[in-house]
Amino acid sequence: MIKKTIFLITVCLISINSYSAEGAFSLLNVEARDVDKYVEVLKNNTQIFEALGSIQAGVCITRNGSEYDGQMFVYNAYNNLEEALGASELYDPYKASLEIERLRKIKYSATFKPLVDFVPRDGFHQLFRLKLNSPFVFAEKMKEMQKAINEGGHNIMIGVFAPIASGPEESGMYHLRMITDTGANTGKILDEYFDNAAWSAIWADAQQYVDERVNETIEACETIYTK
């Protein structure tokens, strides 16, 4: 009974600590009819991001594991959920200019709260959509794994994100995002994993908190606006 109580207290403390992560993100998932042209137009229309009050904005283009041609999303980063959800009252993406309308079809929007400290970063993103039974404990494990991988000479950032009012596509779906500078960097880390690197035990231990791995994709992400 004492051990069980100590475990529950530990989990609660981890949860409280995880809630301290700053920031929030809104994602607009689209089907781009011409990805390069769409990104170019967004870069030339940064007043959209200014109107939203975002502190940073960018695009992530799905390179592997896509469900449809032109799969990508536009993200906006905010200081907190107050700003992120408030932005929905400032701009309606369904009323975009005709130029933008012609270049993409909106699939759905979503909002996410980071469970560990995270800064948007360009590069090669390996994204897992997961159903978790203990998201905050899992997030702490990912912090531990990031530290171990980087101590091995790498430069990886690992983020864990909780969905907020994100509809049927994302509700209950936590995002695990592993970021390196290039695909080769990620490949090297994965080679070490399959060669039974010491940190792979952390990943194995974290699987007890994963109920389902829904899907996995590779994305190329780029910042297109900074406040």
C-alpha positions as CSV (number, residue, x, y, z in Angstrom):
1,M,0.0,0.0,0.0
2,I,2.8,2.4,0.9
3,K,4.6,1.6,-2.4
4,K,1.4,2.3,-4.3
5,T,0.9,5.6,-2.6
6,I,4.4,6.7,-3.3
7,F,4.0,5.7,-7.0
8,L,0.8,7.8,-7.2
9,I,2.4,10.8,-5.6
10,T,5.3,10.5,-8.0
11,V,3.0,10.4,-11.0
12,C,1.1,13.5,-9.7
13,L,4.3,15.4,-9.3
14,I,5.4,14.4,-12.8
15,S,2.0,15.6,-14.1
16,I,2.3,18.9,-12.4
17,N,5.8,19.4,-13.7
18,S,4.8,18.5,-17.2
19,Y,2.0,21.1,-17.1
20,S,4.7,23.8,-16.7
21,A,5.8,23.5,-20.4
22,E,5.1,26.8,-22.1
23,G,3.5,27.5,-25.4
24,A,0.7,26.2,-27.7
25,F,0.4,25.5,-31.3
26,S,-2.4,25.6,-33.9
27,L,-2.2,23.5,-37.0
28,L,-4.1,23.9,-40.3
29,N,-3.9,20.6,-42.2
30,V,-4.4,21.1,-45.9
31,E,-4.1,19.3,-49.2
32,A,-2.0,21.6,-51.4
33,R,-2.6,21.5,-55.1
34,D,0.9,23.0,-55.6
35,V,3.0,22.7,-52.5
36,D,5.9,25.0,-53.6
37,K,3.6,27.7,-54.9
38,Y,1.4,27.6,-51.7
39,V,4.5,28.0,-49.5
40,E,5.7,30.8,-51.6
41,V,2.4,32.6,-51.4
42,L,2.4,32.2,-47.6
43,K,5.9,33.7,-47.3
44,N,4.6,36.7,-49.3
45,N,1.6,37.1,-47.1
46,T,2.9,37.2,-43.6
47,Q,0.2,39.7,-42.6
48,I,-1.9,36.6,-41.9
49,F,0.4,35.5,-39.1
50,E,0.7,39.0,-37.8
51,A,-3.1,39.2,-37.6
52,L,-3.2,35.9,-35.7
53,G,-0.7,37.3,-33.2
54,S,1.5,34.2,-33.6
55,I,5.1,34.4,-32.4
56,Q,6.3,32.0,-35.1
57,A,4.8,30.2,-38.1
58,G,5.9,27.6,-40.5
59,V,5.0,24.7,-42.7
60,C,5.5,21.0,-42.4
61,I,5.3,18.9,-45.6
62,T,4.8,15.2,-45.4
63,R,7.6,13.3,-47.2
64,N,6.9,9.7,-46.2
65,G,3.7,8.0,-45.0
66,S,1.4,10.5,-46.7
67,E,-2.3,9.7,-47.0
68,Y,-2.8,12.0,-50.0
69,D,-0.8,14.1,-52.5
70,G,0.1,17.5,-51.2
71,Q,-0.3,16.6,-47.5
72,M,1.1,19.3,-45.3
73,F,0.1,21.7,-42.5
74,V,0.7,25.3,-41.5
75,Y,1.5,25.9,-37.9
76,N,1.3,28.9,-35.7
77,A,3.2,29.1,-32.3
78,Y,1.8,31.0,-29.4
79,N,2.9,31.8,-25.8
80,N,-0.1,30.0,-24.3
81,L,-3.5,28.4,-25.1
82,E,-5.2,31.7,-24.3
83,E,-3.5,33.2,-27.4
84,A,-3.8,30.1,-29.5
85,L,-7.6,29.7,-29.0
86,G,-8.2,33.4,-29.1
87,A,-6.6,33.5,-32.6
88,S,-9.5,31.5,-33.9
89,E,-11.6,34.7,-33.4
90,L,-9.2,36.9,-35.4
91,Y,-8.9,35.0,-38.7
92,D,-11.1,32.6,-40.6
93,P,-9.0,30.4,-42.9
94,Y,-12.2,29.5,-44.9
95,K,-12.4,33.2,-45.9
96,A,-8.8,33.4,-47.2
97,S,-7.9,35.2,-50.4
98,L,-8.9,33.6,-53.7
99,E,-5.2,33.2,-54.5
100,I,-4.7,31.0,-51.4
101,E,-8.1,29.3,-51.8
102,R,-7.1,28.0,-55.3
103,L,-3.8,26.5,-53.9
104,R,-5.2,24.3,-51.1
105,K,-8.1,22.4,-49.7
106,I,-8.5,22.6,-45.9
107,K,-8.7,19.2,-44.3
108,Y,-9.0,20.1,-40.6
109,S,-7.5,22.3,-37.9
110,A,-6.1,21.3,-34.5
111,T,-4.6,22.8,-31.4
112,F,-1.9,21.2,-29.3
113,K,-0.3,21.9,-25.9
114,P,3.3,20.7,-25.4
115,L,3.8,18.5,-22.3
116,V,7.6,19.1,-22.3
117,D,9.5,22.3,-23.1
118,F,9.7,22.7,-26.9
119,V,10.8,25.2,-29.4
120,P,9.7,24.9,-33.1
121,R,12.7,23.8,-35.1
122,D,13.3,23.4,-38.8
123,G,14.5,20.1,-40.2
124,F,13.6,16.5,-40.4
125,H,10.6,15.5,-38.2
126,Q,9.6,12.0,-37.4
127,L,6.0,12.2,-36.2
128,F,4.2,9.4,-34.3
129,R,0.4,9.7,-33.5
130,L,-0.1,7.8,-30.3
131,K,-2.9,6.8,-27.9
132,L,-1.3,7.0,-24.4
133,N,-2.6,5.8,-21.0
134,S,-0.2,8.0,-19.0
135,P,0.8,10.9,-21.2
136,F,2.7,12.8,-18.6
137,V,4.8,9.9,-17.5
138,F,5.5,9.1,-21.1
139,A,6.6,12.7,-21.7
140,E,9.1,12.5,-18.9
141,K,10.5,9.3,-20.4
142,M,10.9,11.1,-23.7
143,K,12.8,13.9,-21.9
144,E,15.1,11.2,-20.5
145,M,15.6,9.6,-23.9
146,Q,16.4,13.0,-25.5
147,K,19.1,13.6,-22.9
148,A,20.6,10.2,-23.4
149,I,20.7,10.4,-27.2
150,N,22.2,13.9,-27.2
151,E,24.9,12.8,-24.7
152,G,25.8,10.2,-27.3
153,G,26.8,13.0,-29.7
154,H,23.6,13.8,-31.5
155,N,21.4,16.9,-31.7
156,I,17.8,15.7,-31.4
157,M,14.7,17.5,-30.0
158,I,11.8,15.4,-28.8
159,G,8.4,16.9,-28.2
160,V,5.2,15.4,-26.8
161,F,1.9,17.2,-27.4
162,A,-1.7,16.9,-26.2
163,P,-4.6,17.7,-28.5
164,I,-7.1,20.4,-27.5
165,A,-10.5,20.5,-29.1
166,S,-9.0,18.9,-32.2
167,G,-12.0,17.0,-33.7
168,P,-12.3,13.4,-34.6
169,E,-9.0,13.3,-36.5
170,E,-6.8,14.2,-33.5
171,S,-8.9,13.9,-30.3
172,G,-7.2,11.5,-27.9
173,M,-4.2,11.4,-30.3
174,Y,-0.9,12.6,-28.7
175,H,1.9,13.7,-31.0
176,L,5.4,12.5,-30.5
177,R,7.8,14.6,-32.6
178,M,11.5,13.7,-33.0
179,I,13.5,16.3,-34.8
180,T,17.0,16.3,-36.3
181,D,18.6,18.5,-38.9
182,T,18.6,16.0,-41.7
183,G,17.2,12.6,-42.7
184,A,20.7,11.2,-42.4
185,N,20.9,12.3,-38.8
186,T,17.7,10.5,-38.0
187,G,18.8,7.5,-39.9
188,K,22.0,7.3,-37.9
189,I,20.1,7.5,-34.6
190,L,17.8,4.7,-35.8
191,D,20.8,2.6,-36.8
192,E,22.1,2.9,-33.3
193,Y,18.6,1.9,-31.9
194,F,18.6,-1.3,-34.0
195,D,22.1,-2.0,-32.8
196,N,20.8,-1.9,-29.3
197,A,22.1,1.4,-28.1
198,A,21.9,1.9,-24.3
199,W,19.2,4.5,-24.7
200,S,16.9,2.1,-26.6
201,A,16.0,0.6,-23.2
202,I,14.3,3.9,-22.3
203,W,12.2,3.7,-25.4
204,A,11.3,0.0,-24.6
205,D,10.3,1.0,-21.1
206,A,8.1,3.9,-22.3
207,Q,6.0,1.5,-24.4
208,Q,4.0,0.4,-21.4
209,Y,2.4,3.9,-21.6
210,V,1.4,3.5,-25.2
211,D,-1.9,1.8,-26.0
212,E,-1.7,2.2,-29.7
213,R,0.6,3.6,-32.4
214,V,-1.9,5.0,-34.9
215,N,0.5,6.1,-37.6
216,E,3.9,7.5,-38.3
217,T,5.1,10.0,-40.9
218,I,8.2,11.9,-41.9
219,E,7.9,15.7,-42.4
220,A,10.2,18.5,-43.7
221,C,9.5,21.6,-41.6
222,E,10.4,25.2,-42.3
223,T,9.9,28.5,-40.5
224,I,8.3,31.1,-42.7
225,Y,7.5,33.8,-40.2
226,T,8.9,35.1,-36.9
227,K,7.5,38.0,-34.9
